[in-house]
Every structure is written in C-alpha cells, then in structure tokens.
Amino acid sequence: MEDSAILRVTTYLEELSNGEDGTFHTGVIAALMELIGATAIYSDGGSHSHASIDLNYSLDSTAKNKEEVKIEARVAGKKEDLNSAVIEIRREYDEELIAMGRLRMVQLKPQ
C-alpha cells in the first residue's frame, strides 16, 4: 500500500486508567486501540463515518501508573469500503510491547 497513514500518540497513564491491581486496564487498552486506529483510518481519506466491525488484540506486557506509553496506528489495508489498521502500544522508556492489535472498519454510506 502506498503512503499509508500513521498516527502516533504519547501519553502518561493516570490512576483512572488502571485496574484493581494498579496496572493498565485491559478495557482502557481496547478503547485506546479502537480510538487511535479509527482516527488513523479516517485520516487516510475517510470522507464518511466508519463503524468498527472487528478488533482483535493480544496483551504482551503491562504498564503502571505514571508510566509513559506510546501508541502507533498504521493503516494496513483498504478494499472498497473495508479498512484496517494495525495498532501497537509500547512502554516509552524501554520500547517493550504492551499490546498489539488489528482494527477493521467499514465505511458507512450516506443516506
């Protein structure tokens, strides 16, 4: 694919993003992956709204309160109205992979 969109975000984890054990909550990870992946897809020429149809991700590590993480989403494919993005979340200081996933979205047609 030529010149696919890449979106990079760096953020610090706050207490609200932690689970009961004090580490990055898996629900927050999923929400961030969908949000950043969708933004990358939309920025790559999406002229209409999209709907998520699939989000698969795996957890490899975790992060704790006040740690800095970086999230990168890359548009991986486009075919007709179907778009996909690959998303990675890494700890900033050692580049350790926390989670990796793929988001698939369909472009909604205007009525």
N, CA, C and O atoms as a MOPAC input file, in Angstrom:
PM7 MOZYME 1SCF
protein

 N      0.84900 1    -1.17800 1     0.00000 1
 C      0.00000 1     0.00000 1     0.00000 1
 C      0.89000 1     1.23500 1     0.00000 1
 O      1.86900 1     1.29500 1     0.74400 1
 N      0.56600 1     2.19600 1    -0.81000 1
 C      1.34100 1     3.41400 1    -0.90400 1
 C      0.99300 1     4.36400 1     0.22700 1
 O     -0.17900 1     4.53200 1     0.56200 1
 N      1.99100 1     4.97600 1     0.81000 1
 C      1.82700 1     6.06300 1     1.77600 1
 C      0.64700 1     5.88200 1     2.71900 1
 O     -0.23100 1     6.74300 1     2.78200 1
 N      0.61700 1     4.79200 1     3.44200 1
 C     -0.47900 1     4.58900 1     4.38300 1
 C     -0.32600 1     5.54400 1     5.56400 1
 O      0.78500 1     5.92900 1     5.93000 1
 N     -1.44200 1     5.91300 1     6.14300 1
 C     -1.44700 1     6.85400 1     7.25800 1
 C     -0.87500 1     6.20100 1     8.50700 1
 O     -1.14100 1     5.03300 1     8.79200 1
 N     -0.09300 1     6.96600 1     9.24100 1
 C      0.44700 1     6.53600 1    10.52900 1
 C      0.10000 1     7.61000 1    11.55000 1
 O      0.30900 1     8.79900 1    11.30800 1
 N     -0.42500 1     7.19000 1    12.67500 1
 C     -0.76100 1     8.10500 1    13.75300 1
 C      0.00500 1     7.67500 1    14.98800 1
 O     -0.05300 1     6.51100 1    15.38300 1
 N      0.73000 1     8.61400 1    15.60500 1
 C      1.49300 1     8.32300 1    16.82000 1
 C      1.02800 1     9.23500 1    17.94500 1
 O      0.89500 1    10.44600 1    17.76900 1
 N      0.78400 1     8.63200 1    19.10200 1
 C      0.33300 1     9.36800 1    20.27700 1
 C      1.15700 1     8.90000 1    21.46800 1
 O      1.39800 1     7.70500 1    21.63700 1
 N      1.58500 1     9.84700 1    22.28700 1
 C      2.27500 1     9.51400 1    23.53100 1
 C      1.45600 1    10.07300 1    24.68100 1
 O      0.98300 1    11.20800 1    24.62300 1
 N      1.29100 1     9.26300 1    25.73600 1
 C      0.50100 1     9.70500 1    26.87300 1
 C      1.04000 1     9.09200 1    28.16300 1
 O      1.72100 1     8.06700 1    28.14500 1
 N      0.72300 1     9.73400 1    29.26600 1
 C      1.05700 1     9.20100 1    30.58700 1
 C     -0.16800 1     8.51200 1    31.15600 1
 O     -1.28800 1     9.00400 1    31.01500 1
 N      0.04100 1     7.38100 1    31.79300 1
 C     -1.06300 1     6.67700 1    32.42500 1
 C     -1.42000 1     7.34600 1    33.74500 1
 O     -0.55000 1     7.67000 1    34.55400 1
 N     -2.67800 1     7.53900 1    33.93600 1
 C     -3.18400 1     8.10500 1    35.17600 1
 C     -3.90700 1     7.01700 1    35.95500 1
 O     -4.20400 1     5.94800 1    35.42200 1
 N     -4.17900 1     7.29400 1    37.18900 1
 C     -4.81900 1     6.31600 1    38.07300 1
 C     -6.13900 1     5.79600 1    37.51200 1
 O     -6.48100 1     4.63200 1    37.71800 1
 N     -6.88400 1     6.64900 1    36.80500 1
 C     -8.18200 1     6.24200 1    36.24800 1
 C     -8.05000 1     5.16800 1    35.17600 1
 O     -9.01900 1     4.46300 1    34.89400 1
 N     -6.86600 1     5.02800 1    34.57100 1
 C     -6.68600 1     4.02400 1    33.51000 1
 C     -6.18300 1     2.69400 1    34.04700 1
 O     -5.88200 1     1.78700 1    33.27100 1
 N     -6.08900 1     2.57000 1    35.36000 1
 C     -5.57200 1     1.34700 1    35.97600 1
 C     -6.69800 1     0.45900 1    36.48400 1
 O     -7.77000 1     0.93100 1    36.86600 1
 N     -6.42500 1    -0.82500 1    36.47800 1
 C     -7.33600 1    -1.78600 1    37.06900 1
 C     -7.09400 1    -1.89300 1    38.56400 1
 O     -6.32800 1    -1.11700 1    39.13400 1
 N     -7.74700 1    -2.85100 1    39.19100 1
 C     -7.62000 1    -3.03500 1    40.63100 1
 C     -6.20900 1    -3.39800 1    41.06000 1
 O     -5.81200 1    -3.11900 1    42.19200 1
 N     -5.44400 1    -4.02200 1    40.16200 1
 C     -4.07600 1    -4.41300 1    40.50400 1
 C     -3.06100 1    -3.29800 1    40.27200 1
 O     -1.86500 1    -3.50000 1    40.48100 1
 N     -3.52600 1    -2.11200 1    39.83800 1
 C     -2.64300 1    -0.97400 1    39.64900 1
 C     -1.94000 1    -0.92900 1    38.30000 1
 O     -1.06000 1    -0.09400 1    38.08900 1
 N     -2.31900 1    -1.81900 1    37.38100 1
 C     -1.70800 1    -1.81800 1    36.06000 1
 C     -2.72900 1    -1.37400 1    35.01100 1
 O     -3.92900 1    -1.31400 1    35.28200 1
 N     -2.24600 1    -1.07200 1    33.83800 1
 C     -3.03400 1    -0.61400 1    32.69000 1
 C     -4.22300 1    -1.55100 1    32.48600 1
 O     -4.02400 1    -2.73400 1    32.20700 1
 N     -5.43300 1    -1.06300 1    32.61400 1
 C     -6.65000 1    -1.86600 1    32.49500 1
 C     -6.85800 1    -2.31500 1    31.05000 1
 O     -6.70500 1    -1.52300 1    30.12000 1
 N     -7.20700 1    -3.58500 1    30.86600 1
 C     -7.36300 1    -4.12200 1    29.51300 1
 C     -8.51100 1    -3.44900 1    28.74900 1
 O     -8.44900 1    -3.33700 1    27.52500 1
 N     -9.53500 1    -3.00800 1    29.44300 1
 C    -10.62600 1    -2.29200 1    28.78600 1
 C    -10.17000 1    -0.94400 1    28.25000 1
 O    -10.61100 1    -0.51600 1    27.18300 1
 N     -9.29300 1    -0.27500 1    28.98200 1
 C     -8.73600 1     1.00000 1    28.52400 1
 C     -7.84500 1     0.76400 1    27.31100 1
 O     -7.85800 1     1.55200 1    26.36500 1
 N     -7.07300 1    -0.31500 1    27.33300 1
 C     -6.22500 1    -0.66500 1    26.18800 1
 C     -7.09200 1    -0.85000 1    24.94200 1
 O     -6.77000 1    -0.31500 1    23.88100 1
 N     -8.18800 1    -1.60100 1    25.06200 1
 C     -9.07000 1    -1.84000 1    23.92100 1
 C     -9.68300 1    -0.53500 1    23.41500 1
 O     -9.74800 1    -0.30800 1    22.20700 1
 N    -10.13000 1     0.32100 1    24.32900 1
 C    -10.74300 1     1.59100 1    23.92600 1
 C     -9.73700 1     2.48700 1    23.20700 1
 O    -10.07400 1     3.11300 1    22.20200 1
 N     -8.51000 1     2.55500 1    23.71200 1
 C     -7.48200 1     3.36600 1    23.06100 1
 C     -7.12200 1     2.81500 1    21.68700 1
 O     -6.93000 1     3.57700 1    20.73900 1
 N     -7.03100 1     1.49600 1    21.58100 1
 C     -6.71300 1     0.90000 1    20.28700 1
 C     -7.79200 1     1.23200 1    19.26100 1
 O     -7.47600 1     1.57400 1    18.12100 1
 N     -9.03900 1     1.13500 1    19.64800 1
 C    -10.12100 1     1.43600 1    18.71100 1
 C    -10.12200 1     2.91200 1    18.34200 1
 O    -10.29300 1     3.25100 1    17.17100 1
 N     -9.93600 1     3.78400 1    19.30500 1
 C     -9.94300 1     5.22200 1    19.05800 1
 C     -8.79700 1     5.64900 1    18.14100 1
 O     -9.02500 1     6.35200 1    17.15700 1
 N     -7.58700 1     5.23800 1    18.45000 1
 C     -6.42300 1     5.64600 1    17.66200 1
 C     -6.44400 1     4.96700 1    16.29100 1
 O     -6.09900 1     5.59700 1    15.29200 1
 N     -6.83900 1     3.70100 1    16.22800 1
 C     -6.95400 1     3.01200 1    14.94700 1
 C     -7.98900 1     3.66700 1    14.04500 1
 O     -7.74600 1     3.85200 1    12.85200 1
 N     -9.13400 1     4.01700 1    14.60200 1
 C    -10.19200 1     4.66700 1    13.82300 1
 C     -9.74400 1     6.03800 1    13.32900 1
 O    -10.06600 1     6.43000 1    12.20700 1
 N     -9.01500 1     6.75500 1    14.14400 1
 C     -8.51600 1     8.07000 1    13.74400 1
 C     -7.53300 1     7.94300 1    12.58600 1
 O     -7.56700 1     8.75100 1    11.65800 1
 N     -6.66000 1     6.94100 1    12.62900 1
 C     -5.72300 1     6.70900 1    11.52700 1
 C     -6.47400 1     6.37500 1    10.24300 1
 O     -6.13800 1     6.88800 1     9.17600 1
 N     -7.48100 1     5.52200 1    10.34000 1
 C     -8.26700 1     5.14500 1     9.16200 1
 C     -8.97900 1     6.36300 1     8.58400 1
 O     -8.96000 1     6.58500 1     7.37300 1
 N     -9.59700 1     7.13800 1     9.44400 1
 C    -10.32100 1     8.31500 1     8.96300 1
 C     -9.37100 1     9.32800 1     8.32600 1
 O     -9.70600 1     9.94900 1     7.31800 1
 N     -8.18600 1     9.49400 1     8.91500 1
 C     -7.23100 1    10.47000 1     8.38100 1
 C     -6.62500 1    10.02300 1     7.05600 1
 O     -5.99300 1    10.82000 1     6.36200 1
 N     -6.81200 1     8.77200 1     6.70700 1
 C     -6.27900 1     8.24100 1     5.45300 1
 C     -7.30900 1     8.33400 1     4.32000 1
 O     -7.33300 1     7.49800 1     3.41700 1
 N     -8.14400 1     9.34800 1     4.38600 1
 C     -9.06900 1     9.58700 1     3.28100 1
 C    -10.49100 1     9.17700 1     3.53800 1
 O    -11.28900 1     9.11800 1     2.60300 1
 N    -10.83500 1     8.89400 1     4.76500 1
 C    -12.21700 1     8.54400 1     5.06900 1
 C    -13.09700 1     9.77700 1     5.01100 1
 O    -12.94900 1    10.68400 1     5.83000 1
 N    -14.00600 1     9.82100 1     4.05800 1
 C    -14.84200 1    11.00900 1     3.89700 1
 C    -16.17700 1    10.88100 1     4.62200 1
 O    -16.91800 1    11.85600 1     4.74000 1
 N    -16.48000 1     9.69300 1     5.10300 1
 C    -17.74200 1     9.46500 1     5.80200 1
 C    -17.45700 1     8.74800 1     7.11400 1
 O    -16.31600 1     8.40400 1     7.42100 1
 N    -18.49100 1     8.53800 1     7.85700 1
 C    -18.36900 1     7.80800 1     9.11800 1
 C    -18.00600 1     6.35100 1     8.86900 1
 O    -18.30900 1     5.78200 1     7.81900 1
 N    -17.35900 1     5.77400 1     9.84900 1
 C    -16.99600 1     4.35800 1     9.80200 1
 C    -17.61000 1     3.65400 1    11.00800 1
 O    -17.91700 1     4.28300 1    12.02000 1
 N    -17.78100 1     2.36000 1    10.88700 1
 C    -18.23800 1     1.53900 1    12.00700 1
 C    -17.23100 1     0.41400 1    12.20400 1
 O    -16.81100 1    -0.23200 1    11.24300 1
 N    -16.84800 1     0.18600 1    13.45300 1
 C    -15.94100 1    -0.92300 1    13.76000 1
 C    -16.68300 1    -2.22600 1    13.57500 1
 O    -17.82200 1    -2.37000 1    14.01900 1
 N    -16.03400 1    -3.18300 1    12.91500 1
 C    -16.65400 1    -4.48900 1    12.75200 1
 C    -15.82400 1    -5.58200 1    13.41300 1
 O    -16.31300 1    -6.69300 1    13.61700 1
 N    -14.56300 1    -5.27400 1    13.75300 1
 C    -13.71200 1    -6.27200 1    14.39300 1
 C    -12.52300 1    -5.59400 1    15.04600 1
 O    -11.89600 1    -4.72200 1    14.44500 1
 N    -12.20900 1    -5.98500 1    16.26500 1
 C    -10.99700 1    -5.54900 1    16.95800 1
 C    -10.42500 1    -6.76700 1    17.66900 1
 O    -11.03800 1    -7.31200 1    18.58700 1
 N     -9.25400 1    -7.18100 1    17.23600 1
 C     -8.53800 1    -8.28600 1    17.87700 1
 C     -7.23500 1    -7.74200 1    18.41100 1
 O     -6.54300 1    -6.99300 1    17.72100 1
 N     -6.89000 1    -8.11100 1    19.63600 1
 C     -5.61200 1    -7.66000 1    20.18100 1
 C     -5.06900 1    -8.68900 1    21.15800 1
 O     -5.80300 1    -9.49600 1    21.73000 1
 N     -3.76300 1    -8.62900 1    21.32300 1
 C     -3.10900 1    -9.50200 1    22.29000 1
 C     -2.32000 1    -8.64500 1    23.26300 1
 O     -1.78900 1    -7.59300 1    22.90700 1
 N     -2.25800 1    -9.11600 1    24.48900 1
 C     -1.53200 1    -8.41700 1    25.54600 1
 C     -0.21400 1    -9.13200 1    25.78900 1
 O     -0.18800 1   -10.34200 1    26.01500 1
 N      0.87700 1    -8.38300 1    25.74100 1
 C      2.19900 1    -8.96600 1    25.93400 1
 C      2.85600 1    -8.53500 1    27.23000 1
 O      3.70400 1    -9.25200 1    27.76200 1
 N      2.48000 1    -7.38200 1    27.74500 1
 C      3.08300 1    -6.84400 1    28.96700 1
 C      2.07400 1    -5.89800 1    29.58400 1
 O      0.90500 1    -5.90100 1    29.20000 1
 N      2.51300 1    -5.09000 1    30.53500 1
 C      1.61900 1    -4.12000 1    31.15100 1
 C      2.40900 1    -2.86400 1    31.50400 1
 O      3.63000 1    -2.82500 1    31.35900 1
 N      1.71200 1    -1.86100 1    31.95800 1
 C      2.33300 1    -0.61200 1    32.40300 1
 C      1.63200 1    -0.18500 1    33.68000 1
 O      0.52400 1    -0.63000 1    33.97800 1
 N      2.29200 1     0.67800 1    34.42400 1
 C      1.75200 1     1.12400 1    35.71000 1
 C      1.47500 1     2.61800 1    35.69500 1
 O      1.83100 1     3.32700 1    34.75400 1
 N      0.83900 1     3.07200 1    36.74600 1
 C      0.51200 1     4.47800 1    36.93000 1
 C      1.74300 1     5.36000 1    36.73300 1
 O      2.82800 1     5.04700 1    37.22300 1
 N      1.56400 1     6.45300 1    36.01600 1
 C      2.57900 1     7.48000 1    35.74400 1
 C      3.60400 1     7.06300 1    34.70100 1
 O      4.50200 1     7.84700 1    34.39100 1
 N      3.50400 1     5.85800 1    34.14600 1
 C      4.42000 1     5.48000 1    33.07000 1
 C      3.94100 1     6.09500 1    31.76200 1
 O      2.74300 1     6.27600 1    31.54100 1
 N      4.89300 1     6.40800 1    30.91200 1
 C      4.57500 1     6.96700 1    29.61100 1
 C      4.48900 1     5.83000 1    28.59200 1
 O      5.36300 1     4.96500 1    28.53600 1
 N      3.42000 1     5.84400 1    27.78600 1
 C      3.25500 1     4.84100 1    26.73700 1
 C      3.07300 1     5.55700 1    25.41100 1
 O      2.59300 1     6.68900 1    25.35600 1
 N      3.46900 1     4.87100 1    24.33800 1
 C      3.22200 1     5.43000 1    23.01600 1
 C      2.35400 1     4.46100 1    22.23500 1
 O      2.50400 1     3.24200 1    22.32400 1
 N      1.46100 1     5.02900 1    21.48500 1
 C      0.50000 1     4.25900 1    20.69600 1
 C      0.72600 1     4.62800 1    19.23100 1
 O      0.76300 1     5.80600 1    18.87600 1
 N      0.87500 1     3.61800 1    18.39800 1
 C      1.06200 1     3.85600 1    16.97200 1
 C      0.04400 1     3.03900 1    16.19800 1
 O     -0.09000 1     1.83300 1    16.40700 1
 N     -0.67200 1     3.70500 1    15.30500 1
 C     -1.63400 1     3.03600 1    14.43200 1
 C     -1.21900 1     3.28800 1    12.99300 1
 O     -0.91800 1     4.41600 1    12.60300 1
 N     -1.20700 1     2.22500 1    12.21800 1
 C     -0.83100 1     2.30600 1    10.80400 1
 C     -1.95000 1     1.67800 1     9.97900 1
 O     -2.37600 1     0.55500 1    10.25000 1
 N     -2.42000 1     2.40900 1     8.97300 1
 C     -3.42600 1     1.85300 1     8.08200 1
 C     -2.77000 1     0.71900 1     7.30500 1
 O     -1.76600 1     0.91700 1     6.62000 1
 N     -3.35100 1    -0.47000 1     7.42100 1
 C     -2.74200 1    -1.66800 1     6.84400 1
 C     -3.38400 1    -2.09200 1     5.53800 1
 O     -2.76100 1    -2.79700 1     4.74500 1
 N     -4.61600 1    -1.67500 1     5.30300 1
 C     -5.26800 1    -2.10100 1     4.07600 1
 C     -6.57200 1    -1.37700 1     3.82800 1
 O     -7.25100 1    -0.93000 1     4.75200 1
 N     -6.90000 1    -1.27400 1     2.54800 1
 C     -8.16600 1    -0.67900 1     2.11000 1
 C     -8.66500 1    -1.49500 1     0.93100 1
 O     -7.92500 1    -1.75100 1    -0.01800 1
 N     -9.92100 1    -1.89900 1     0.99900 1
 C    -10.52300 1    -2.60900 1    -0.12100 1
 C    -11.99600 1    -2.23400 1    -0.14600 1
 O    -12.76500 1    -2.59900 1     0.74300 1
 N    -12.36500 1    -1.50600 1    -1.17100 1
 C    -13.71200 1    -0.97700 1    -1.30100 1
 C    -14.06700 1    -0.20800 1    -0.03800 1
 O    -13.41800 1     0.79200 1     0.27000 1
 N    -15.08400 1    -0.64800 1     0.70400 1
 C    -15.49600 1     0.07700 1     1.90700 1
 C    -14.87700 1    -0.47300 1     3.18700 1
 O    -15.18800 1     0.00700 1     4.27700 1
 N    -14.01100 1    -1.46700 1     3.07100 1
 C    -13.38500 1    -2.08300 1     4.23900 1
 C    -11.97800 1    -1.52700 1     4.44000 1
 O    -11.18200 1    -1.47800 1     3.50100 1
 N    -11.67800 1    -1.10900 1     5.67100 1
 C    -10.36900 1    -0.56200 1     6.01300 1
 C     -9.83900 1    -1.29300 1     7.23900 1
 O    -10.61500 1    -1.77200 1     8.06700 1
 N     -8.51500 1    -1.37900 1     7.35300 1
 C     -7.93600 1    -1.99500 1     8.54300 1
 C     -6.71300 1    -1.21700 1     8.99900 1
 O     -6.03300 1    -0.56900 1     8.20400 1
 N     -6.45300 1    -1.29500 1    10.28600 1
 C     -5.29100 1    -0.65100 1    10.88500 1
 C     -4.64900 1    -1.61700 1    11.87100 1
 O     -5.32900 1    -2.41600 1    12.51500 1
 N     -3.32700 1    -1.52600 1    11.97600 1
 C     -2.57100 1    -2.27900 1    12.97400 1
 C     -2.14400 1    -1.28200 1    14.03700 1
 O     -1.61500 1    -0.21500 1    13.72500 1
 N     -2.37500 1    -1.63500 1    15.29700 1
 C     -2.10300 1    -0.73300 1    16.40800 1
 C     -1.13300 1    -1.40300 1    17.37500 1
 O     -1.28600 1    -2.57900 1    17.70400 1
 N     -0.12900 1    -0.64100 1    17.82900 1
 C      0.80700 1    -1.12000 1    18.84900 1
 C      0.83500 1    -0.12800 1    20.00300 1
 O      0.80100 1     1.08600 1    19.79900 1
 N      0.89600 1    -0.65800 1    21.20000 1
 C      1.11300 1     0.16700 1    22.39300 1
 C      2.41300 1    -0.31200 1    23.02400 1
 O      2.57800 1    -1.49700 1    23.31200 1
 N      3.33600 1     0.62800 1    23.23600 1
 C      4.64600 1     0.30700 1    23.81700 1
 C      4.94900 1     1.22400 1    24.99500 1
 O      4.52800 1     2.38000 1    25.03600 1
 N      5.68900 1     0.67600 1    25.94500 1
 C      6.19300 1     1.48900 1    27.04400 1
 C      7.27200 1     2.39300 1    26.46500 1
 O      8.12000 1     1.92100 1    25.70800 1
 N      7.26100 1     3.65900 1    26.79600 1
 C      8.16000 1     4.63100 1    26.18400 1
 C      9.62900 1     4.39200 1    26.54300 1
 O     10.48600 1     4.43200 1    25.66000 1
 N      9.93200 1     4.14800 1    27.80500 1
 C     11.34300 1     4.13500 1    28.21400 1
 C     12.13000 1     2.91800 1    27.74700 1
 O     13.34700 1     3.01300 1    27.58700 1
 N     11.48600 1     1.78500 1    27.52600 1
 C     12.24100 1     0.60600 1    27.09000 1
 C     11.69200 1    -0.02500 1    25.79800 1
 O     12.18400 1    -1.06200 1    25.35400 1
 N     10.66900 1     0.60800 1    25.19900 1
 C     10.08800 1     0.14600 1    23.93500 1
 C      9.43500 1    -1.24000 1    24.02600 1
 O      9.15400 1    -1.85700 1    22.99800 1
 N      9.19400 1    -1.73200 1    25.24000 1
 C      8.57100 1    -3.04900 1    25.38000 1
 C      7.13300 1    -3.01000 1    24.86900 1
 O      6.37600 1    -2.09000 1    25.17800 1
 N      6.77300 1    -4.01800 1    24.08600 1
 C      5.43000 1    -4.11900 1    23.53700 1
 C      4.44600 1    -4.48000 1    24.64400 1
 O      4.62100 1    -5.48100 1    25.33900 1
 N      3.42400 1    -3.66800 1    24.80100 1
 C      2.37700 1    -3.91900 1    25.78700 1
 C      1.20700 1    -4.64200 1    25.12500 1
 O      0.69900 1    -5.63100 1    25.65500 1
 N      0.78400 1    -4.14500 1    23.96800 1
 C     -0.34000 1    -4.75700 1    23.25200 1
 C     -0.20800 1    -4.47300 1    21.76400 1
 O      0.35800 1    -3.46300 1    21.34500 1
 N     -0.74900 1    -5.39900 1    20.98000 1
 C     -0.76200 1    -5.23500 1    19.53500 1
 C     -2.10600 1    -5.73700 1    19.02700 1
 O     -2.61300 1    -6.75600 1    19.49600 1
 N     -2.67700 1    -5.02200 1    18.07200 1
 C     -3.97900 1    -5.44200 1    17.57500 1
 C     -4.25700 1    -4.99100 1    16.16400 1
 O     -3.47900 1    -4.25200 1    15.56000 1
 N     -5.38400 1    -5.45100 1    15.64900 1
 C     -5.84900 1    -5.07300 1    14.31600 1
 C     -7.30800 1    -4.66200 1    14.43000 1
 O     -8.12400 1    -5.35500 1    15.03700 1
 N     -7.61500 1    -3.52200 1    13.83200 1
 C     -8.97400 1    -2.99000 1    13.80400 1
 C     -9.46900 1    -3.01800 1    12.35900 1
 O     -8.76400 1    -2.59600 1    11.44300 1
 N    -10.67500 1    -3.51300 1    12.16900 1
 C    -11.30500 1    -3.48900 1    10.84800 1
 C    -12.56500 1    -2.64000 1    10.94600 1
 O    -13.36200 1    -2.77300 1    11.87400 1
 N    -12.71800 1    -1.76400 1     9.95900 1
 C    -13.85900 1    -0.84700 1     9.94700 1
 C    -14.46700 1    -0.83300 1     8.55700 1
 O    -13.77100 1    -1.03100 1     7.56000 1
 N    -15.76400 1    -0.59800 1     8.49800 1
 C    -16.46400 1    -0.44700 1     7.23100 1
 C    -16.93300 1     1.00200 1     7.13700 1
 O    -17.41000 1     1.58600 1     8.11000 1
 N    -16.78500 1     1.56200 1     5.94300 1
 C    -17.22600 1     2.92800 1     5.71600 1
 C    -18.72100 1     2.94700 1     5.51000 1
 O    -19.24300 1     2.19900 1     4.68400 1
 N    -19.42000 1     3.79100 1     6.24800 1
 C    -20.87800 1     3.89500 1     6.12600 1
 C    -21.21900 1     4.81000 1     4.97100 1
 O    -20.58800 1     5.85100 1     4.78100 1
 N    -22.20300 1     4.42500 1     4.21300 1
 C    -22.63600 1     5.23100 1     3.08100 1
 C    -23.65700 1     6.26300 1     3.56100 1
 O    -24.52100 1     5.94800 1     4.37900 1
 N    -23.55800 1     7.49300 1     3.05500 1
 C    -24.54900 1     8.49000 1     3.45200 1
 C    -25.93900 1     8.14200 1     2.89600 1
 O    -26.05600 1     7.57800 1     1.80800 1
 N    -26.95100 1     8.47200 1     3.62800 1
 C    -28.33800 1     8.14500 1     3.22700 1
 C    -28.86800 1     9.16300 1     2.26500 1
 O    -30.01100 1     9.05600 1     1.82000 1

